Amino acid sequence: MRVLAALELPGRAKGLPAQPPIPVPGASLALSLAGLFDEPSGLGQSARSLASALSSQGIAVQRLNLADAGEVAHARHGQGPPINLVHLNADAMRRTHARLGPHFYEKRRTIGYWYWELAQFRRDWHHAFRYVHEVWVATDFVRQALAPHAGHVPVVCLPPPVTAPMRAPVGRSHFGLPDDRVLFLFAFDAASQEARKNPQAAIAAFAQAAVHPRAHLALKVINGEAGRGTWRRHGHAGITVLDGTMSAEDVGALWHLADCYVSLHRAEGFGLTVAEALAAGRPVIATDYGGVTDYLDSEVGWPVPWREVAIEEDCGPYLAGWLWAEPDVAAAARAMQEVTTNLTEARTRGARARERMQVRYAEDVCGAAFRRRLESPQGPA
């Protein structure tokens, strides 16, 4: 990690005023939600889902698309609601504060919605706490990573809603996938640090399971050119790589057509694809590390044990020498064998998964939790 000349400790940013009075419970609420709403990434999807959940509770949501220079310029000088919810990660807080200007923050309660993927938090990002009155995070894993560095700033676990992906009315043949085999699926964005997503482990586990030709593995990739692409050279007849552009409905169809979802990640702050697979009623084989531990256990899938290893080289914001999880490929292979030979049990776990996600992550459930927090005095959750 680079050495900072003068480390800024957590505390309120110069010029960021104290928050205004908390709304009376039941009163009308309005907020400005700043984010990247048009992005196809998980961050964009999260921003959109938060907007919908907040609106479902009668909260007037004013969207501020931070990718739109015109909207940003208007926000610098226009009148806005008394609450700001800035849906960008910690590393973006300082430059976002500079872009939006002091007027945007004046006499408003400012909340950050942050994602992070490791148990350690970057020391050179501690300054981000200066630009918010509190931070919301999606999982208790992230809360535990951030809270020790937050100073007086509350860090509150408030997950986003998760729904089953919408699906196109197509079958497996639409994707060139076999109809008569147990289908495993792993989807990842190579631009989100391929080494973190770890597709090679899914390939290795499938090969070790020796379930082909009774089973098949589909890898759905976006931004494939961003990574090293070693997954392209898998050399296995039972694996299909899908790396072309697809509609959201086609991508959603894959979740419903699969028998089981796989994610042998090294780090995940929330694990959106895992959560969506469970919401679609699909059991999951996944590394038992990170944010997925909030909702994944042996009732709804196959948590995979792991060992702690050092990151070998800088990987995006994750620095060499820091620690993440190395999943047990042999254990994942045994789980694949169990799914292949006992689809009845896999479907039972999938049904429990769908019910669990509906109970815990439905839009109205998450939206009600957002509203309660907005109406509560600032302090520990």
C-alpha positions as CSV (number, residue, x, y, z in Angstrom):
1,M,0.0,0.0,0.0
2,R,1.3,3.5,-0.8
3,V,2.3,5.6,2.2
4,L,0.2,8.8,2.6
5,A,1.9,12.0,3.5
6,A,-0.8,12.8,6.0
7,L,-3.5,10.3,6.8
8,E,-6.9,11.8,7.3
9,L,-8.7,10.2,10.2
10,P,-12.4,9.6,10.2
11,G,-14.5,12.6,11.1
12,R,-16.8,15.0,9.4
13,A,-15.6,16.7,6.3
14,K,-14.7,20.3,6.5
15,G,-17.9,22.1,5.5
16,L,-20.2,19.1,5.9
17,P,-22.8,20.4,8.3
18,A,-24.4,18.5,11.1
19,Q,-27.5,16.7,10.0
20,P,-30.9,18.3,10.3
21,P,-33.6,17.0,12.7
22,I,-34.8,13.4,12.2
23,P,-38.3,13.2,10.6
24,V,-41.2,12.3,12.9
25,P,-42.3,8.7,12.3
26,G,-45.2,8.5,9.8
27,A,-44.4,11.9,8.4
28,S,-43.8,12.4,4.7
29,L,-40.3,11.7,3.6
30,A,-38.3,12.8,0.6
31,L,-34.7,12.1,-0.4
32,S,-32.2,12.6,-3.2
33,L,-30.8,9.3,-4.3
34,A,-27.5,9.8,-6.2
35,G,-26.1,6.9,-8.2
36,L,-25.3,5.3,-11.5
37,F,-28.8,4.2,-12.5
38,D,-28.0,3.4,-16.2
39,E,-25.1,1.1,-15.4
40,P,-25.6,-2.6,-16.2
41,S,-23.3,-3.4,-13.2
42,G,-24.3,-4.7,-9.8
43,L,-23.8,-1.1,-8.5
44,G,-26.3,0.2,-11.0
45,Q,-28.8,-2.6,-10.2
46,S,-28.5,-1.9,-6.5
47,A,-29.2,1.8,-7.0
48,R,-32.3,1.0,-9.0
49,S,-33.6,-1.5,-6.5
50,L,-33.1,0.9,-3.6
51,A,-35.0,3.6,-5.5
52,S,-37.9,1.1,-6.0
53,A,-37.9,-0.1,-2.4
54,L,-37.9,3.5,-1.0
55,S,-40.7,4.5,-3.3
56,S,-42.8,1.5,-2.2
57,Q,-42.9,3.0,1.3
58,G,-44.3,6.3,0.1
59,I,-40.9,8.1,0.1
60,A,-40.5,10.7,-2.6
61,V,-37.3,9.7,-4.4
62,Q,-35.5,12.3,-6.5
63,R,-33.0,10.4,-8.7
64,L,-29.7,12.1,-9.4
65,N,-27.9,10.2,-12.2
66,L,-24.2,10.9,-11.5
67,A,-23.3,9.9,-15.0
68,D,-25.4,12.9,-16.4
69,A,-23.4,16.1,-16.3
70,G,-26.5,18.1,-16.7
71,E,-28.2,16.6,-13.6
72,V,-25.0,17.1,-11.6
73,A,-24.8,20.7,-12.6
74,H,-28.4,21.3,-11.6
75,A,-27.9,19.5,-8.2
76,R,-25.0,21.9,-7.4
77,H,-27.3,24.8,-7.3
78,G,-30.9,23.6,-7.2
79,Q,-33.2,22.9,-4.3
80,G,-33.3,19.4,-3.0
81,P,-34.9,17.1,-0.4
82,P,-33.5,17.2,3.2
83,I,-31.8,13.7,2.8
84,N,-29.1,12.6,0.5
85,L,-28.4,9.0,-0.1
86,V,-25.2,8.7,-2.2
87,H,-25.0,5.2,-3.7
88,L,-21.3,5.1,-4.6
89,N,-18.5,3.3,-2.8
90,A,-16.1,4.8,-0.3
91,D,-13.4,5.6,-2.8
92,A,-15.8,7.9,-4.7
93,M,-16.9,10.0,-1.8
94,R,-14.3,12.8,-2.0
95,R,-14.6,13.4,-5.7
96,T,-18.4,13.2,-5.5
97,H,-18.4,15.8,-2.8
98,A,-16.3,18.1,-5.0
99,R,-18.5,17.5,-8.1
100,L,-21.7,18.2,-6.3
101,G,-20.4,21.1,-4.2
102,P,-21.3,22.4,-0.7
103,H,-24.8,23.5,-1.6
104,F,-25.8,19.9,-2.2
105,Y,-24.9,18.9,1.4
106,E,-26.1,22.0,3.2
107,K,-28.8,21.4,5.8
108,R,-29.2,17.8,4.6
109,R,-28.6,14.4,6.2
110,T,-26.1,12.6,4.0
111,I,-25.9,8.8,3.9
112,G,-23.5,6.7,1.9
113,Y,-24.4,3.3,0.6
114,W,-21.2,1.4,0.2
115,Y,-20.0,-2.1,-0.9
116,W,-16.7,-3.7,0.0
117,E,-15.5,-7.3,-0.4
118,L,-12.7,-8.0,2.1
119,A,-12.5,-8.3,5.9
120,Q,-9.9,-5.5,5.8
121,F,-10.7,-1.9,4.8
122,R,-8.3,0.3,2.9
123,R,-6.6,2.8,5.3
124,D,-6.3,5.4,2.5
125,W,-10.1,5.4,2.1
126,H,-10.8,6.3,5.8
127,H,-11.3,9.9,4.7
128,A,-14.6,8.8,3.1
129,F,-16.3,8.8,6.5
130,R,-15.8,12.6,6.6
131,Y,-18.4,13.1,3.8
132,V,-21.3,11.3,5.3
133,H,-23.4,11.3,8.5
134,E,-23.9,7.6,8.4
135,V,-23.2,4.6,6.1
136,W,-25.5,1.9,5.0
137,V,-24.1,-1.5,3.9
138,A,-25.7,-4.6,2.4
139,T,-24.3,-7.3,4.7
140,D,-23.0,-7.8,8.2
141,F,-19.7,-8.9,6.7
142,V,-19.2,-5.4,5.3
143,R,-20.4,-3.7,8.5
144,Q,-17.8,-5.6,10.5
145,A,-15.1,-4.5,8.0
146,L,-16.0,-0.8,8.1
147,A,-17.3,-0.1,11.6
148,P,-13.9,-0.2,13.4
149,H,-12.7,2.7,11.2
150,A,-15.8,4.8,11.1
151,G,-15.2,6.9,14.2
152,H,-18.5,8.6,15.2
153,V,-20.2,7.6,11.9
154,P,-22.8,4.8,12.3
155,V,-22.5,1.9,10.0
156,V,-25.8,0.1,9.5
157,C,-26.7,-3.1,7.8
158,L,-29.6,-2.5,5.4
159,P,-29.6,-5.0,2.5
160,P,-31.1,-4.2,-0.9
161,P,-34.1,-6.0,-2.1
162,V,-33.5,-9.1,-4.2
163,T,-36.0,-10.5,-6.7
164,A,-35.8,-13.4,-9.1
165,P,-34.5,-12.2,-12.5
166,M,-37.1,-11.6,-15.2
167,R,-36.9,-14.3,-17.8
168,A,-37.4,-14.6,-21.6
169,P,-39.7,-17.5,-22.7
170,V,-36.9,-19.5,-24.1
171,G,-35.4,-22.9,-23.5
172,R,-31.8,-24.2,-23.1
173,S,-31.5,-24.7,-26.8
174,H,-31.7,-21.0,-27.3
175,F,-28.3,-20.8,-25.7
176,G,-26.9,-23.9,-27.2
177,L,-27.1,-25.8,-23.9
178,P,-28.3,-29.4,-23.6
179,D,-31.8,-30.1,-22.4
180,D,-31.1,-33.6,-20.9
181,R,-28.3,-32.8,-18.4
182,V,-28.1,-31.3,-15.0
183,L,-27.1,-27.7,-15.6
184,F,-24.7,-25.7,-13.4
185,L,-24.4,-22.0,-14.0
186,F,-21.8,-19.4,-13.0
187,A,-22.1,-15.8,-14.2
188,F,-19.4,-13.1,-13.6
189,D,-18.1,-9.8,-14.8
190,A,-14.5,-10.0,-15.7
191,A,-14.1,-6.3,-15.1
192,S,-14.9,-6.9,-11.4
193,Q,-11.5,-8.5,-10.9
194,E,-11.5,-11.9,-12.5
195,A,-9.2,-13.3,-9.8
196,R,-11.7,-12.4,-7.2
197,K,-14.6,-14.0,-9.1
198,N,-12.4,-17.1,-9.6
199,P,-14.0,-18.8,-12.6
200,Q,-11.1,-21.2,-12.8
201,A,-12.2,-22.8,-9.5
202,A,-15.6,-23.5,-10.9
203,I,-14.0,-25.1,-14.0
204,A,-11.7,-27.2,-11.8
205,A,-14.4,-28.4,-9.5
206,F,-16.6,-29.4,-12.4
207,A,-13.7,-31.3,-14.0
208,Q,-12.9,-33.0,-10.7
209,A,-16.5,-34.0,-10.1
210,A,-16.4,-36.1,-13.2
211,V,-20.1,-35.7,-13.7
212,H,-20.0,-35.1,-17.5
213,P,-21.9,-36.2,-19.6
214,R,-24.6,-36.4,-17.0
215,A,-24.1,-32.7,-16.2
216,H,-23.0,-29.5,-17.9
217,L,-21.5,-26.2,-16.8
218,A,-22.4,-22.8,-18.4
219,L,-20.2,-19.8,-17.8
220,K,-21.9,-16.5,-18.5
221,V,-19.4,-13.7,-18.9
222,I,-19.6,-10.0,-19.4
223,N,-16.6,-7.7,-20.1
224,G,-14.6,-10.8,-21.0
225,E,-11.9,-8.7,-22.6
226,A,-11.1,-7.1,-19.2
227,G,-9.6,-10.2,-17.6
228,R,-6.9,-12.6,-18.5
229,G,-9.4,-15.0,-20.0
230,T,-7.9,-18.2,-18.9
231,W,-11.4,-19.6,-18.5
232,R,-11.7,-19.5,-22.3
233,R,-9.1,-22.3,-22.6
234,H,-10.9,-24.8,-20.3
235,G,-10.7,-27.6,-22.9
236,H,-13.7,-29.5,-21.5
237,A,-16.5,-30.9,-23.6
238,G,-19.0,-30.4,-20.8
239,I,-18.5,-26.6,-20.4
240,T,-20.0,-23.9,-22.5
241,V,-18.9,-20.2,-22.4
242,L,-21.5,-17.6,-23.1
243,D,-19.8,-14.2,-23.5
244,G,-21.9,-12.5,-26.1
245,T,-24.3,-9.6,-25.4
246,M,-27.7,-10.7,-24.0
247,S,-30.9,-8.9,-23.1
248,A,-31.7,-8.8,-19.4
249,E,-34.5,-11.2,-20.0
250,D,-32.2,-13.7,-21.7
251,V,-29.7,-13.5,-18.8
252,G,-32.6,-14.0,-16.4
253,A,-33.7,-17.0,-18.3
254,L,-30.4,-18.7,-17.5
255,W,-31.0,-18.5,-13.8
256,H,-34.4,-20.3,-14.2
257,L,-33.0,-22.9,-16.7
258,A,-30.1,-23.9,-14.5
259,D,-30.5,-26.6,-11.9
260,C,-27.8,-25.2,-9.6
261,Y,-25.8,-22.0,-9.3
262,V,-22.0,-22.0,-8.5
263,S,-19.8,-19.2,-7.1
264,L,-16.4,-20.2,-5.9
265,H,-15.4,-16.6,-5.3
266,R,-12.5,-15.5,-3.2
267,A,-14.3,-12.4,-2.0
268,E,-17.9,-11.0,-2.2
269,G,-19.4,-8.1,-0.3
270,F,-23.0,-9.1,-1.1
271,G,-23.0,-11.7,-3.9
272,L,-25.8,-10.4,-6.1
273,T,-25.8,-13.3,-8.5
274,V,-25.9,-15.8,-5.6
275,A,-28.8,-14.0,-4.0
276,E,-30.7,-13.8,-7.3
277,A,-30.2,-17.5,-7.9
278,L,-31.6,-18.3,-4.5
279,A,-34.5,-15.9,-5.2
280,A,-35.2,-17.8,-8.5
281,G,-35.4,-21.0,-6.4
282,R,-32.1,-22.4,-7.4
283,P,-29.7,-24.0,-4.8
284,V,-26.2,-22.6,-4.7
285,I,-22.8,-24.1,-4.3
286,A,-20.7,-21.1,-3.1
287,T,-17.6,-20.2,-1.0
288,D,-18.7,-19.8,2.6
289,Y,-17.1,-16.4,2.8
290,G,-18.1,-12.8,2.6
291,G,-21.6,-11.3,2.4
292,V,-23.2,-14.5,1.2
293,T,-23.0,-15.9,4.7
294,D,-25.9,-13.6,5.6
295,Y,-28.3,-15.8,3.6
296,L,-26.5,-19.0,2.4
297,D,-26.3,-22.2,4.5
298,S,-26.9,-25.9,4.0
299,E,-30.7,-25.5,4.1
300,V,-30.6,-23.7,0.8
301,G,-27.3,-24.8,-0.8
302,W,-23.9,-26.2,-0.3
303,P,-21.5,-23.7,1.5
304,V,-17.9,-24.5,0.5
305,P,-15.2,-24.4,3.1
306,W,-12.2,-22.2,2.4
307,R,-8.7,-21.3,3.7
308,E,-7.3,-17.9,4.2
309,V,-4.6,-16.9,1.7
310,A,-2.6,-13.8,0.8
311,I,-3.4,-11.9,-2.4
312,E,-0.4,-12.5,-4.6
313,E,-0.5,-9.2,-6.5
314,D,-2.6,-6.0,-6.5
315,C,-6.1,-6.8,-7.9
316,G,-8.1,-3.7,-8.5
317,P,-8.6,-2.1,-5.0
318,Y,-7.5,-5.3,-3.2
319,L,-3.8,-5.0,-2.4
320,A,-1.1,-7.7,-2.5
321,G,-0.5,-9.2,1.0
322,W,-4.1,-8.7,2.1
323,L,-6.2,-11.8,2.8
324,W,-9.1,-13.4,1.0
325,A,-10.6,-16.9,0.7
326,E,-9.3,-19.8,-1.3
327,P,-12.3,-22.2,-1.8
328,D,-11.9,-26.0,-1.3
329,V,-12.3,-27.2,-4.9
330,A,-12.6,-30.9,-3.8
331,A,-15.5,-30.0,-1.5
332,A,-17.2,-28.1,-4.4
333,A,-16.7,-31.1,-6.6
334,R,-18.4,-33.4,-4.1
335,A,-21.3,-30.9,-3.9
336,M,-21.6,-31.0,-7.7
337,Q,-21.7,-34.8,-7.5
338,E,-24.5,-34.7,-4.9
339,V,-26.6,-32.3,-7.0
340,T,-26.1,-34.4,-10.1
341,T,-27.1,-37.7,-8.4
342,N,-29.9,-36.2,-6.2
343,L,-31.8,-33.6,-8.0
344,T,-34.7,-34.1,-5.7
345,E,-32.7,-32.8,-2.8
346,A,-31.3,-29.9,-4.8
347,R,-34.8,-28.8,-5.8
348,T,-35.9,-29.1,-2.1
349,R,-33.1,-26.7,-1.1
350,G,-34.0,-24.4,-4.0
351,A,-37.6,-24.2,-2.9
352,R,-36.4,-23.3,0.6
353,A,-34.1,-20.7,-0.9
354,R,-36.9,-19.0,-2.8
355,E,-39.0,-18.8,0.4
356,R,-36.1,-17.4,2.4
357,M,-35.3,-14.7,0.0
358,Q,-39.0,-13.7,-0.2
359,V,-39.2,-13.4,3.5
360,R,-35.9,-11.5,4.1
361,Y,-35.3,-9.6,0.9
362,A,-38.7,-8.7,-0.6
363,E,-39.0,-5.1,-1.8
364,D,-41.5,-4.2,0.9
365,V,-39.4,-5.8,3.7
366,C,-36.3,-3.9,2.7
367,G,-38.1,-0.7,2.0
368,A,-39.8,-0.7,5.4
369,A,-36.3,-1.2,7.0
370,F,-35.0,1.8,5.1
371,R,-37.9,4.0,6.2
372,R,-37.5,2.9,9.9
373,R,-33.8,3.9,9.7
374,L,-34.6,7.3,8.1
375,E,-37.0,8.0,10.9
376,S,-34.6,6.9,13.7
377,P,-32.2,9.1,15.6
378,Q,-28.7,8.8,14.3
379,G,-26.7,6.3,16.3
380,P,-26.0,2.6,16.4
381,A,-28.6,0.4,14.5
